[in-house]
Amino acid sequence: MTASVVSAPPLDLARLGRYLEAQAPGFRGLRSAERFVGGNSNPIWRVEADSGCYILRTQPAGELLKSAHALDREARILTALQRSAVPVPRLRVLCNDLDVVGVQFYLMDFVEGVVHRHVGLPTVPRDRRRAVYEAAIDSLVAIHRADVEALGLADFGRPGNYFERQLHRWKQQYRAAMPEGSAPMDALIARLEALMPREGHPVVLLHGDSRLDNLMFDASGCRVIAVLDWELSTLGHPLADLGQFLGVQELPPDYLLPGLRGVDRAAQGLPTQDELAHRYLRAMGMDPRADMRFYKAFAMFRQASMSAGLRRRAALGTAVAESALAFGNTLDVFVLAGLDILDGGAAPSSTPTETTT
């Protein structure tokens, strides 16, 4: 857990309360808004009111990178997925009026549950750890099986050339945030460009930041009751999300974002990456022999680009949490993990054979 710093917008509770009572269905009697500790992207507040408990998610104060902190996209997804098999909290209101708290924000219902912050699941009994991971993979399948046409999300992202467009976008973010550059990062970018998958692929709804700690589980810790943090959601290649979910596991277990590098999974009751990938690929009707290295390495590149942005915000004094500077200063942890992934055997040359389900 990390201490919050000055980048969260100041809340005028009287003004906020009046707005929510007028605009958020069922909301009445604002009592308090307590900032959650932690988080490197958008400040989060627990709101207590006579009508219940809610989550307020705001943009950070200060200068924002282009297309970052897009709470309107999150709000659209939360609304659309109410009609799907993907569990999400109920959105109450999205506010674009900067006169209320100074930035864009939304209010959603509070969901009581368990978030697993460490991929090693140290607080979960050994014989239940596999079930946690299987539930996480099944939730990813549910997201990717969502009917984007029926949900009104067909225009939520551009079709085709997903990784090419994403690589361009995140290179721009990295170079804007870190104009001095990084030799290892530039090496990773060059390798990803050379290995870029260019074949067609199914277009699915992507969560965009698929990780264990973005899932809320029930009291048993083994059933997903809410998928959280949709800021990076879009339409695109399904293996981008799977690569993210698996890629972060390649980080060291003692890093700020703990991974499983060097951990004896069998001894800890944890499924292997191959087992997780096969469960997903079979459920999606995709080739279970898919080589995941490009997709995992791409996830590490994108995490490194985000870290560069966090370092920039920390330098400007507008970071959301003190951990932002720590992540920014250890950007190379992500980069080297990405390079290690690509060095793990013969280089993948194409996307796997895929069928649309």
Wavefront OBJ file of the C-alpha trace (Angstrom):
o trace
v 0.000 0.000 0.000
v 1.226 3.499 -0.786
v 0.450 6.952 0.502
v -1.506 9.308 -1.688
v -0.080 12.637 -2.820
v -1.365 15.962 -4.110
v -2.611 14.951 -7.553
v -6.139 13.996 -6.465
v -8.611 16.830 -7.036
v -9.961 18.498 -3.871
v -13.585 17.540 -3.290
v -16.120 20.167 -2.311
v -18.492 17.759 -0.569
v -21.415 20.169 -0.491
v -21.200 20.821 -4.223
v -20.559 17.131 -4.984
v -23.508 16.073 -2.836
v -25.885 18.457 -4.592
v -24.744 17.228 -7.999
v -25.083 13.536 -7.093
v -28.538 13.965 -5.602
v -29.650 15.693 -8.801
v -27.954 13.391 -11.313
v -27.262 9.941 -9.782
v -30.401 7.760 -9.602
v -31.240 6.794 -6.016
v -28.424 8.796 -4.430
v -29.187 10.840 -1.342
v -27.485 12.229 1.737
v -23.730 12.401 1.067
v -21.896 11.822 4.343
v -18.224 11.374 3.477
v -15.713 10.665 0.726
v -12.560 8.848 1.823
v -9.636 8.513 -0.561
v -8.467 4.942 -1.125
v -4.746 4.442 -0.579
v -2.820 3.218 -3.611
v -3.467 3.354 -7.343
v -1.259 4.897 -10.002
v -3.810 5.964 -12.607
v -7.039 7.563 -11.385
v -7.843 8.553 -7.789
v -10.552 6.456 -6.146
v -12.804 7.458 -3.261
v -15.178 5.471 -1.073
v -18.355 7.514 -0.754
v -20.751 6.972 2.137
v -24.304 8.277 1.825
v -27.700 7.743 3.389
v -28.579 5.723 0.286
v -25.578 3.389 0.560
v -21.900 2.999 -0.279
v -20.377 3.956 -3.629
v -17.075 4.320 -5.457
v -16.115 7.688 -6.929
v -13.405 7.494 -9.596
v -11.888 10.767 -10.780
v -9.241 11.851 -13.205
v -6.063 13.099 -11.520
v -5.478 16.801 -11.222
v -2.895 18.404 -13.478
v -1.735 17.861 -17.042
v -2.871 14.600 -18.658
v -1.259 12.672 -21.495
v -3.376 12.527 -24.629
v -6.034 9.763 -24.488
v -5.046 8.803 -20.920
v -7.438 8.602 -17.941
v -10.458 8.175 -20.226
v -13.204 7.739 -17.667
v -15.912 8.264 -20.279
v -14.781 5.037 -21.978
v -14.931 3.182 -18.661
v -18.406 4.554 -18.031
v -19.608 3.426 -21.451
v -18.303 -0.100 -20.857
v -19.835 -0.357 -17.388
v -23.189 0.662 -18.801
v -23.031 -1.679 -21.788
v -21.902 -4.724 -19.814
v -24.907 -4.553 -17.500
v -26.611 -6.482 -20.302
v -23.926 -9.170 -20.540
v -22.486 -12.185 -18.704
v -19.538 -10.055 -17.528
v -20.041 -8.913 -13.919
v -19.430 -5.184 -13.387
v -20.563 -2.650 -10.780
v -23.597 -0.534 -11.616
v -22.698 2.902 -12.944
v -24.749 5.703 -11.375
v -23.511 8.771 -13.254
v -20.664 10.090 -15.416
v -19.885 13.778 -14.861
v -18.194 15.840 -17.563
v -18.931 19.145 -15.816
v -15.536 20.353 -14.562
v -17.216 22.833 -12.225
v -18.213 20.028 -9.830
v -14.797 18.696 -8.729
v -12.477 20.122 -11.387
v -12.088 16.933 -13.433
v -14.174 14.248 -15.095
v -15.495 11.569 -12.710
v -18.044 8.816 -12.350
v -19.923 7.209 -9.476
v -20.629 3.478 -9.298
v -21.974 1.090 -6.708
v -19.555 -0.330 -4.144
v -19.084 -4.103 -4.451
v -18.031 -5.997 -1.338
v -15.523 -8.714 -2.138
v -11.921 -9.919 -2.220
v -9.145 -8.612 -4.459
v -6.041 -10.782 -4.750
v -3.151 -8.308 -4.834
v -0.353 -10.878 -5.185
v -0.290 -13.387 -8.032
v 1.207 -15.977 -5.675
v -2.048 -15.927 -3.647
v -0.286 -16.193 -0.256
v -3.539 -15.654 1.680
v -5.447 -18.349 -0.245
v -5.257 -22.000 0.887
v -2.994 -23.983 -1.424
v -5.779 -26.335 -2.550
v -7.929 -23.393 -3.727
v -5.342 -21.427 -5.709
v -5.949 -23.236 -8.977
v -9.676 -22.448 -8.729
v -8.880 -18.723 -8.395
v -6.866 -18.758 -11.601
v -9.413 -20.838 -13.474
v -12.130 -18.355 -12.494
v -9.928 -15.497 -13.686
v -9.368 -17.152 -17.064
v -13.082 -17.901 -17.390
v -13.878 -14.230 -16.734
v -11.509 -13.271 -19.551
v -13.298 -15.699 -21.871
v -16.630 -14.114 -20.904
v -15.308 -10.666 -21.826
v -14.019 -11.851 -25.186
v -17.245 -13.694 -25.969
v -19.344 -10.590 -25.347
v -21.387 -9.644 -28.413
v -20.072 -6.170 -29.189
v -22.760 -5.555 -31.793
v -25.604 -6.393 -29.407
v -23.992 -4.303 -26.655
v -23.663 -1.261 -28.891
v -19.869 -1.378 -28.819
v -19.094 -2.065 -32.471
v -17.516 1.398 -32.748
v -15.525 1.143 -29.499
v -12.253 0.577 -31.383
v -10.890 0.438 -34.893
v -10.785 -2.946 -36.650
v -7.563 -4.468 -37.979
v -3.817 -3.928 -37.352
v -4.369 -3.897 -33.594
v -0.773 -4.394 -32.481
v 0.629 -2.071 -35.123
v -1.649 0.725 -33.932
v -1.017 -0.003 -30.269
v 2.734 -0.084 -30.713
v 2.599 3.307 -32.432
v 0.393 4.762 -29.700
v 2.508 3.554 -26.786
v 5.770 4.524 -28.495
v 4.386 8.052 -28.690
v 3.418 7.965 -25.007
v 6.868 6.680 -24.019
v 8.743 9.248 -26.105
v 6.574 12.129 -24.914
v 7.112 11.116 -21.301
v 10.790 10.187 -21.648
v 12.400 12.199 -24.467
v 15.877 11.162 -23.304
v 14.988 7.599 -24.281
v 16.123 4.204 -22.980
v 18.428 1.896 -24.955
v 16.825 -1.337 -23.629
v 13.355 0.037 -24.339
v 14.335 0.978 -27.879
v 15.752 -2.529 -28.346
v 12.483 -4.088 -27.181
v 10.482 -1.861 -29.521
v 12.675 -2.860 -32.476
v 12.214 -6.557 -31.743
v 8.464 -6.217 -31.388
v 8.279 -4.353 -34.683
v 10.173 -7.189 -36.376
v 7.853 -9.833 -34.916
v 4.599 -7.949 -35.462
v 1.643 -10.311 -36.168
v -0.015 -9.128 -39.358
v -2.582 -11.844 -40.072
v -6.279 -11.279 -39.515
v -7.751 -12.013 -36.122
v -11.123 -12.038 -34.373
v -12.078 -8.617 -33.031
v -13.245 -8.837 -29.436
v -13.877 -6.522 -26.529
v -10.562 -6.155 -24.682
v -10.316 -5.290 -21.023
v -6.943 -3.720 -21.733
v -5.357 -4.332 -18.323
v -6.129 -7.972 -17.638
v -4.562 -8.810 -14.268
v -5.583 -10.774 -11.223
v -5.821 -7.631 -9.086
v -8.395 -6.088 -11.427
v -10.897 -8.780 -10.466
v -13.198 -8.775 -7.455
v -13.918 -12.229 -6.031
v -16.652 -13.387 -3.656
v -15.968 -14.257 -0.014
v -14.665 -17.703 -1.008
v -12.069 -15.948 -3.136
v -12.782 -18.290 -6.043
v -15.702 -16.701 -7.967
v -15.406 -13.433 -9.894
v -18.187 -11.023 -8.952
v -16.868 -7.863 -10.642
v -14.316 -6.969 -13.306
v -12.772 -3.595 -12.464
v -10.636 -0.856 -14.062
v -11.746 -0.604 -17.711
v -9.748 2.531 -18.516
v -7.739 0.841 -21.304
v -10.605 -1.142 -22.805
v -11.047 -1.211 -26.578
v -11.672 -3.627 -29.437
v -8.813 -5.736 -30.714
v -6.831 -8.952 -30.711
v -7.913 -11.383 -27.961
v -4.357 -12.540 -27.250
v -3.459 -9.019 -26.118
v -5.440 -9.546 -22.905
v -4.162 -13.080 -22.404
v -0.611 -11.854 -22.995
v -1.094 -9.179 -20.342
v -2.510 -11.660 -17.835
v 0.399 -14.054 -18.353
v 3.106 -11.449 -18.955
v 2.924 -9.817 -15.531
v 3.585 -13.239 -14.029
v 7.078 -13.050 -15.576
v 8.046 -10.267 -13.144
v 10.098 -10.999 -10.003
v 8.027 -11.924 -6.920
v 9.609 -9.100 -4.901
v 8.882 -6.364 -7.452
v 6.390 -3.542 -6.851
v 3.986 -5.436 -9.117
v 4.745 -8.949 -7.814
v 5.240 -11.750 -10.333
v 6.089 -15.421 -10.262
v 9.515 -15.549 -11.877
v 11.457 -18.443 -10.332
v 8.497 -19.627 -8.219
v 7.870 -23.385 -8.030
v 4.258 -23.317 -9.174
v 3.564 -26.979 -8.490
v 4.790 -26.637 -4.913
v 2.581 -23.581 -4.435
v -0.527 -25.138 -5.980
v -0.465 -22.679 -8.886
v -1.279 -23.641 -12.493
v 1.426 -23.208 -15.105
v 1.204 -20.549 -17.799
v 0.689 -23.307 -20.380
v -2.270 -24.656 -18.405
v -3.822 -21.189 -18.160
v -3.249 -20.457 -21.843
v -4.691 -23.824 -22.914
v -7.815 -23.308 -20.796
v -8.408 -19.952 -22.463
v -7.547 -21.042 -26.004
v -9.737 -24.151 -25.860
v -12.683 -22.122 -24.542
v -12.226 -19.598 -27.366
v -11.880 -22.244 -30.068
v -8.315 -21.165 -30.815
v -5.197 -23.226 -31.465
v -3.935 -24.429 -28.042
v -0.393 -24.477 -29.454
v -0.330 -20.676 -29.796
v 3.074 -19.155 -29.098
v 2.406 -16.484 -26.494
v 5.844 -14.856 -26.373
v 5.128 -11.858 -28.612
v 1.908 -11.111 -26.750
v 3.530 -11.312 -23.313
v 6.516 -9.220 -24.408
v 4.183 -6.630 -25.914
v 2.404 -6.403 -22.561
v 5.744 -5.700 -20.867
v 6.516 -2.970 -23.420
v 3.172 -1.334 -22.735
v 3.689 -1.541 -18.957
v 7.087 0.110 -19.460
v 5.456 2.900 -21.465
v 2.957 3.437 -18.657
v 5.835 3.551 -16.170
v 7.477 6.275 -18.230
v 4.253 8.253 -17.966
v 4.136 7.714 -14.213
v 7.708 8.935 -13.867
v 6.832 12.055 -15.831
v 3.816 12.748 -13.631
v 5.906 12.170 -10.501
v 8.514 14.645 -11.763
v 5.759 17.198 -12.391
v 4.332 16.609 -8.917
v 1.015 15.348 -10.268
v 1.372 11.583 -9.735
v -1.571 9.787 -8.178
v 0.542 7.835 -5.670
v 4.085 7.893 -4.330
v 4.629 4.501 -5.968
v 4.454 6.275 -9.351
v 8.068 7.432 -9.059
v 9.161 3.959 -7.950
v 7.471 2.363 -10.975
v 8.897 5.016 -13.276
v 12.410 4.560 -11.974
v 12.228 0.789 -12.477
v 10.930 0.933 -16.043
v 13.746 -1.399 -17.094
v 12.259 -4.218 -14.983
v 9.396 -4.426 -17.474
v 11.697 -3.949 -20.454
v 14.115 -6.677 -19.417
v 11.237 -9.032 -18.662
v 9.977 -8.424 -22.208
v 13.391 -9.111 -23.719
v 13.750 -12.262 -21.597
v 10.363 -13.493 -22.817
v 11.392 -13.047 -26.448
v 14.681 -14.843 -25.760
v 12.830 -17.869 -24.403
v 13.205 -19.947 -27.567
v 12.682 -19.711 -31.307
v 11.058 -16.437 -32.270
v 7.355 -16.600 -33.176
v 6.764 -15.665 -36.798
v 2.983 -15.304 -37.019
v -0.258 -15.326 -35.145
v -1.718 -18.759 -34.352
v -4.497 -20.274 -36.384
v -7.749 -18.847 -35.017
v -11.455 -19.385 -35.463
v -14.167 -16.973 -34.470
v -16.535 -18.332 -31.849
l 1 2 3 4 5 6 7 8 9 10 11 12 13 14 15 16 17 18 19 20 21 22 23 24 25 26 27 28 29 30 31 32 33 34 35 36 37 38 39 40 41 42 43 44 45 46 47 48 49 50 51 52 53 54 55 56 57 58 59 60 61 62 63 64 65 66 67 68 69 70 71 72 73 74 75 76 77 78 79 80 81 82 83 84 85 86 87 88 89 90 91 92 93 94 95 96 97 98 99 100 101 102 103 104 105 106 107 108 109 110 111 112 113 114 115 116 117 118 119 120 121 122 123 124 125 126 127 128 129 130 131 132 133 134 135 136 137 138 139 140 141 142 143 144 145 146 147 148 149 150 151 152 153 154 155 156 157 158 159 160 161 162 163 164 165 166 167 168 169 170 171 172 173 174 175 176 177 178 179 180 181 182 183 184 185 186 187 188 189 190 191 192 193 194 195 196 197 198 199 200 201 202 203 204 205 206 207 208 209 210 211 212 213 214 215 216 217 218 219 220 221 222 223 224 225 226 227 228 229 230 231 232 233 234 235 236 237 238 239 240 241 242 243 244 245 246 247 248 249 250 251 252 253 254 255 256 257 258 259 260 261 262 263 264 265 266 267 268 269 270 271 272 273 274 275 276 277 278 279 280 281 282 283 284 285 286 287 288 289 290 291 292 293 294 295 296 297 298 299 300 301 302 303 304 305 306 307 308 309 310 311 312 313 314 315 316 317 318 319 320 321 322 323 324 325 326 327 328 329 330 331 332 333 334 335 336 337 338 339 340 341 342 343 344 345 346 347 348 349 350 351 352 353 354 355 356 357
